Amino acid sequence: WKSRYVGTASYTMMRQNDAFMPNSTSTPTALPFGSLNGAINTLLINNQLTTKITPELTSKVTYRYYDFQNNTPELFFNPTFNRDYTGSSEVVNSLSIAYTKQNVGVDLNWRPTKEWNLGAAYGFERYDWTRADVDHTNENSAKIYADWKPFSWVTLRASGSYGVRRDGNYDYQNRVGFFQWNCPNPPNTGCDASELYATSYRQLMIDDRNMWKATFSGDVAVLHNVTVTPYVKYVGTQYGVDPGQQGL
């Protein structure tokens, strides 16, 4: 079994310490914080193992880890320093959103003849969130694909996939809202509908979702050094909005 491993690791540090703009252009007052003191570190680790099981069958296993670590202080602004230009002033805490993302993939590729290339793949993706409406999401997906080269000047390709994502512990108010708008906790009675959005609201990037994808394409060499590629792609997404929920 001839195998090849490829690994990548990278680390990034981002900082932002520009001074805040004055609280007022007419009668500036000192802000409680001079700067955001933004501090975000990211860590990426990517691994890939490719194995030649037989001359015709190849496997590829991948694991990717990405950590978006947000060390930016969560700043509290009381009504004295509020920048709300409506009739009332609100207290607010800034949010330092962070997450880790993990991806696992397995791909089997079979080349029975020089004209055919067939494959199947499985993928898993997990997000773990900080200061988001959910604490995590898990997504499982499967894919099949095929390439056919009936002539030296024609290649046809097709693929189809299906993925299922499910969220964990959807709780906007306790995970985000009560902290952001500084509601007393408990009993969380200091916030109203002008600050908190409804608990039935769902967000596109983290809600339950089923997704279908289908792609058909072809490469046709019409002239020397000129290739035409007809292409059709279908994507269907269905979100898990139950009766009484909204936002999608």
C-alpha positions as CSV (number, residue, x, y, z in Angstrom):
1,W,0.0,0.0,0.0
2,K,1.8,3.1,-1.2
3,S,0.7,6.0,0.9
4,R,1.6,9.7,1.0
5,Y,0.9,12.1,3.9
6,V,0.7,15.9,3.5
7,G,0.4,18.1,6.6
8,T,0.0,21.9,6.9
9,A,0.0,24.1,10.0
10,S,-0.3,27.8,10.3
11,Y,-0.8,30.4,13.0
12,T,-2.0,34.0,12.6
13,M,-2.2,36.8,15.2
14,M,-4.3,39.9,14.4
15,R,-4.4,43.0,16.5
16,Q,-6.4,46.3,16.3
17,N,-5.8,49.2,18.7
18,D,-6.8,52.3,16.8
19,A,-8.4,54.9,19.0
20,F,-12.2,55.1,19.1
21,M,-13.9,58.1,17.5
22,P,-15.1,60.8,19.9
23,N,-18.4,60.1,21.6
24,S,-19.8,63.4,20.2
25,T,-18.7,65.8,17.6
26,S,-20.1,68.8,19.4
27,T,-19.3,68.1,23.1
28,P,-16.9,65.2,23.2
29,T,-16.7,63.3,26.5
30,A,-14.1,60.8,27.5
31,L,-15.1,57.2,26.6
32,P,-14.6,54.4,29.2
33,F,-12.4,52.6,26.7
34,G,-9.8,54.3,24.4
35,S,-9.6,51.4,21.9
36,L,-11.2,48.1,21.0
37,N,-7.9,46.3,21.9
38,G,-8.9,43.7,19.3
39,A,-7.0,40.4,19.6
40,I,-7.8,37.4,17.4
41,N,-5.6,34.4,16.9
42,T,-6.2,31.6,14.3
43,L,-4.7,28.2,14.2
44,L,-5.1,25.9,11.1
45,I,-4.0,22.3,11.0
46,N,-4.7,20.4,7.8
47,N,-3.9,16.7,7.2
48,Q,-4.3,14.5,4.1
49,L,-3.4,10.8,3.7
50,T,-3.6,9.3,0.2
51,T,-3.2,5.6,-0.3
52,K,-2.9,3.5,-3.5
53,I,-5.0,0.4,-2.4
54,T,-4.7,-1.2,-5.8
55,P,-3.5,0.2,-9.2
56,E,-7.2,1.2,-9.9
57,L,-8.4,2.2,-6.4
58,T,-7.2,5.1,-4.4
59,S,-8.3,6.4,-1.0
60,K,-7.9,9.8,0.5
61,V,-8.6,10.7,4.1
62,T,-8.5,14.3,5.4
63,Y,-8.8,16.0,8.7
64,R,-8.9,19.8,9.0
65,Y,-9.0,21.8,12.3
66,Y,-9.5,25.6,12.4
67,D,-9.6,27.6,15.6
68,F,-10.8,31.2,15.5
69,Q,-9.9,32.4,19.0
70,N,-11.2,35.8,19.8
71,N,-9.5,37.4,22.8
72,T,-11.0,40.8,22.2
73,P,-12.4,42.2,25.5
74,E,-16.2,42.4,25.6
75,L,-16.7,46.1,26.4
76,F,-19.7,47.4,28.4
77,F,-21.2,50.8,27.4
78,N,-23.7,52.4,29.7
79,P,-26.3,55.0,28.5
80,T,-23.8,57.9,29.1
81,F,-21.6,56.7,26.3
82,N,-24.3,55.2,24.2
83,R,-24.4,55.9,20.4
84,D,-28.0,55.0,20.0
85,Y,-29.6,57.9,18.1
86,T,-33.2,56.9,18.8
87,G,-35.3,58.5,21.6
88,S,-33.9,56.2,24.3
89,S,-30.5,55.2,25.4
90,E,-29.6,51.6,25.9
91,V,-26.7,49.8,27.7
92,V,-24.9,47.3,25.6
93,N,-22.0,44.7,25.8
94,S,-19.9,44.1,22.8
95,L,-19.7,40.5,21.6
96,S,-16.4,38.6,20.9
97,I,-17.6,35.8,18.7
98,A,-15.3,32.8,18.4
99,Y,-15.5,29.3,17.0
100,T,-13.6,26.1,16.1
101,K,-14.3,24.2,12.9
102,Q,-13.4,20.6,12.2
103,N,-13.7,18.7,8.9
104,V,-13.3,15.0,8.3
105,G,-13.4,13.5,4.8
106,V,-13.0,10.1,3.2
107,D,-12.9,9.7,-0.6
108,L,-12.6,6.5,-2.7
109,N,-11.6,6.9,-6.3
110,W,-11.9,4.0,-8.8
111,R,-10.4,4.0,-12.3
112,P,-11.5,0.7,-13.9
113,T,-10.4,1.8,-17.4
114,K,-8.8,4.9,-18.9
115,E,-12.2,6.1,-20.0
116,W,-13.9,6.0,-16.6
117,N,-13.2,7.6,-13.3
118,L,-15.7,6.9,-10.5
119,G,-15.8,8.0,-6.9
120,A,-17.7,8.3,-3.6
121,A,-17.0,10.5,-0.7
122,Y,-18.2,11.2,2.9
123,G,-17.7,14.4,4.8
124,F,-18.4,15.6,8.4
125,E,-18.2,19.2,9.6
126,R,-18.6,20.5,13.1
127,Y,-18.7,24.1,14.4
128,D,-18.3,24.8,18.1
129,W,-19.5,28.4,18.7
130,T,-18.9,31.1,21.4
131,R,-21.4,34.0,21.7
132,A,-23.7,32.6,19.0
133,D,-27.3,31.4,19.2
134,V,-26.2,27.7,19.2
135,D,-23.3,26.0,20.9
136,H,-22.5,23.8,17.9
137,T,-23.7,22.5,14.5
138,N,-22.9,19.1,13.0
139,E,-23.2,18.3,9.2
140,N,-22.9,15.0,7.5
141,S,-22.7,14.8,3.7
142,A,-22.2,12.1,1.0
143,K,-21.2,12.6,-2.6
144,I,-20.9,10.4,-5.8
145,Y,-19.1,11.5,-9.0
146,A,-18.2,10.1,-12.4
147,D,-16.0,11.2,-15.3
148,W,-16.3,9.6,-18.8
149,K,-14.0,10.2,-21.7
150,P,-15.5,8.4,-24.7
151,F,-13.3,10.2,-27.1
152,S,-10.0,12.0,-26.8
153,W,-11.7,15.4,-27.5
154,V,-14.8,14.9,-25.1
155,T,-15.0,14.5,-21.3
156,L,-18.3,14.3,-19.5
157,R,-18.6,14.9,-15.8
158,A,-21.4,14.4,-13.3
159,S,-21.7,14.6,-9.5
160,G,-24.4,14.6,-6.9
161,S,-24.3,15.2,-3.1
162,Y,-26.7,15.4,-0.1
163,G,-25.9,16.9,3.2
164,V,-27.7,17.2,6.6
165,R,-26.9,19.9,9.1
166,R,-28.3,20.0,12.6
167,D,-27.9,22.6,15.3
168,G,-27.4,22.0,19.0
169,N,-29.1,23.8,21.9
170,Y,-30.6,26.8,20.0
171,D,-31.0,29.4,22.7
172,Y,-30.5,33.0,21.6
173,Q,-31.5,34.8,24.8
174,N,-29.3,32.8,27.2
175,R,-26.3,32.5,24.9
176,V,-26.3,36.0,23.4
177,G,-29.2,38.3,24.1
178,F,-29.2,38.6,27.9
179,F,-25.5,39.3,27.9
180,Q,-25.4,41.7,25.0
181,W,-28.2,43.9,26.3
182,N,-27.1,43.6,30.0
183,C,-30.3,42.0,31.3
184,P,-30.3,41.2,35.0
185,N,-29.7,37.4,35.3
186,P,-31.9,36.1,36.8
187,P,-34.7,37.0,36.2
188,N,-33.7,38.7,32.9
189,T,-36.4,41.3,33.2
190,G,-34.4,44.4,32.1
191,C,-34.7,43.8,28.3
192,D,-37.6,44.3,26.0
193,A,-38.6,43.6,22.4
194,S,-36.7,46.6,21.1
195,E,-33.5,44.9,22.1
196,L,-34.0,41.2,22.0
197,Y,-35.3,39.5,18.9
198,A,-37.8,36.7,19.2
199,T,-36.8,33.3,20.5
200,S,-38.5,31.8,17.5
201,Y,-36.1,33.6,15.0
202,R,-33.7,31.3,13.2
203,Q,-30.5,32.3,11.4
204,L,-29.4,31.0,8.0
205,M,-25.8,30.0,8.9
206,I,-26.7,27.8,11.9
207,D,-30.2,26.5,11.5
208,D,-31.1,22.9,10.6
209,R,-30.6,22.4,6.9
210,N,-30.9,19.7,4.2
211,M,-29.0,20.4,1.0
212,W,-29.0,18.7,-2.4
213,K,-26.4,19.4,-5.2
214,A,-26.1,18.1,-8.7
215,T,-23.6,19.1,-11.3
216,F,-23.3,18.2,-15.0
217,S,-20.6,19.4,-17.3
218,G,-18.6,18.5,-20.3
219,D,-15.3,19.5,-22.0
220,V,-15.4,19.6,-25.8
221,A,-12.3,20.4,-27.7
222,V,-13.9,22.2,-30.7
223,L,-10.6,23.5,-32.1
224,H,-6.9,23.2,-31.4
225,N,-6.3,25.0,-28.0
226,V,-10.1,25.9,-27.8
227,T,-12.3,24.0,-25.3
228,V,-16.0,24.6,-24.7
229,T,-17.5,23.6,-21.4
230,P,-21.3,23.4,-21.1
231,Y,-22.2,23.5,-17.4
232,V,-25.4,22.9,-15.4
233,K,-25.7,23.0,-11.6
234,Y,-28.6,22.6,-9.3
235,V,-28.6,23.4,-5.6
236,G,-31.6,22.9,-3.3
237,T,-31.7,23.8,0.4
238,Q,-34.4,23.1,2.8
239,Y,-34.3,24.7,6.3
240,G,-35.9,23.1,9.4
241,V,-38.2,25.9,10.4
242,D,-41.0,24.4,12.5
243,P,-44.4,26.0,12.9
244,G,-44.1,29.1,15.0
245,Q,-40.5,29.8,14.0
246,Q,-39.5,32.6,11.7
247,G,-36.6,34.3,10.0
248,L,-36.0,31.9,7.0
